[in-house]
Amino acid sequence: MRPWAGWLAAGLLLLSLGLPWAGPSTRTVPGGPSCIPDLSGEGGLICDYIGVATTHVVDGVVGGGSPARLFLVLALFLLVVGLRTHRPTALLIAAASAALAVATALPSVQSGQFTALLAAGLLLVSVGGAGQRVRSLRSATWGDTDGSSPSPSAR
């Protein structure tokens, strides 16, 4: 396991919580009735239909305000657990959780999604060294010389 890659991934996941996950969009509201006060002395309102639509610009959403935050926080939690207990399974699940966070925000790709995908890739790199270590320990324990049996019962 490579802990430096895991801690770097944790920093990237924290960074992605503050980066944009959705860009600004426009929302158009159709026009409706317009009313003015009746000044003829009878009171009430005079209403007429005016079909003028209004357009509002809605700001983008950062990772902490998007639905992806659930998967991002879950990935951070599993990442810390995996690094403290040296369990590669927790890191793999954290990488999958970061990928799910990106999937919730598709089809738009912003810097927050890119950073979360980069963190997921670093988590996979972090776990990648664990398989090499297990193979080397197995060969050191059971031996790799000619004539040796790979099963522990032969000893």
N, C-alpha and C positions, 0 to 999 in steps of 0.2 A: 504494500500500500504506500502511496506517495502522499504524505500529509500536506506538503506545500501546495499541491494542486487542489486538495480539498479546501484548505483555508482560502486560497485564491477564489475558488468557486463560491465560497460563503460571502466573500466581499462583493463578488459580481451579483449574487442574488440580492444582497442588501441594496446595491446600487440600482438594480432593475426595479426595485419597489418605488424609487423616486423618479425614474425615467418615464417618458410618455409611452403609453400602451395603445392609445387611440388619438388620432389627430382631430383638430377642430372640424366641426361639421355645421352645416346650415340647416335650419328648421323653418319651414314655411307654414304659417298659420293662415288659413283661408279667411277672407273678409266676411264680416257679418253685418247685422243691423247697426245703424248708427242713430243715436237718439239725442235730441236737444230739448231743452225745456220749452214748454208752450208759454209764450209771453202775452197771449191774448187775454189773459185774465181768468181763463177757465182752469188753469193748473194742468198738471200732468206733463206728458212727454209727447213729442212728435218723433216717430221713428220711421226710418226709411232704410231699405237695404242698399248698402254700398259694398260692392264686391272687390275691395282693395285688399290684397293679401299683404301680410307683413312677414318679413324674413328676419330671423334671429340667428346669430352665430353662437353656437354652443362650444365652449372650450373643450380641449382634449382631456383625456383621463390619464393620470399617472398610475403606475402599478399598484400603489397602495389604495387607490380608489376604484380599481377595476375588480371584476369577479375573479381574476387570476390570482389575487392576493391570497386566497385560501391555499392554493397549490404552492405558491411561493413560500409562504410561512411554513407549510408542511415540509417542503424541501429543506428549508433552513434547519428546522428541528431535527429531521432525520440525518442531515449532514453532520450536525454537532454530535448527535448520538453515535453515529458511525465513526467519527474521528476519535471520540473519547474511548469507545469500547473496542475499536479496531475491528469492526464488523463490516465487511464489504457489501453484504446484503443491504444494509441500511443505506449505504451510499448509492447503490444501484436503484433502490426505490426512490431516493431523493432525486436522482437524475430523471427518472420517469415522471416524478411529480413536477419537476421544472418543465419537462416537455409537455405535460398536460396543461400547465399554466399558459404556455405559448399557444396550444391548440384552442383554448377558450377564447383567445383574442383574434383568431384568424377571421377574415382574410387579410386585414391590414397588418403590415409588418412595420413596426416602429423600433426605435432604439432599445426599448425595454424588452421586447421579444428577442431581439438579437443578442442582448446581453444575457438573458436567461438561457438561451440555447448554447451560448458559449460556456456558461457555467455548467450546464448538463454535460457538455463534451469534456470539460475539465474533470468532472466527477467520474466519467468513464475512464479517463486517463489515470485518475487517482486509484481506481480499482484495478486497472490493467496490470499492475506489477504483482498483485496477490497471487495470480496463477503461477507465475515463474517461481515464486518462493516456495509454494507447495510442491512443485515438481522437484526442485533442488533438494528439499528436505526429504522427500520420498526416496530419491536416488541415493542420498547420503545414508539413510537408515537401512535400506534393503540392499544396497550395493549395486554397482553397475559393472562388475567384473565378469569375465567369462566363467561359466559353470556355476554361477550363483543363482539361486532360485528366487523369483520375485515374491514368493509368498512367505509370510512370517512363520508358517508352520514348519518350514524346512530347516529352521535354525534350531 
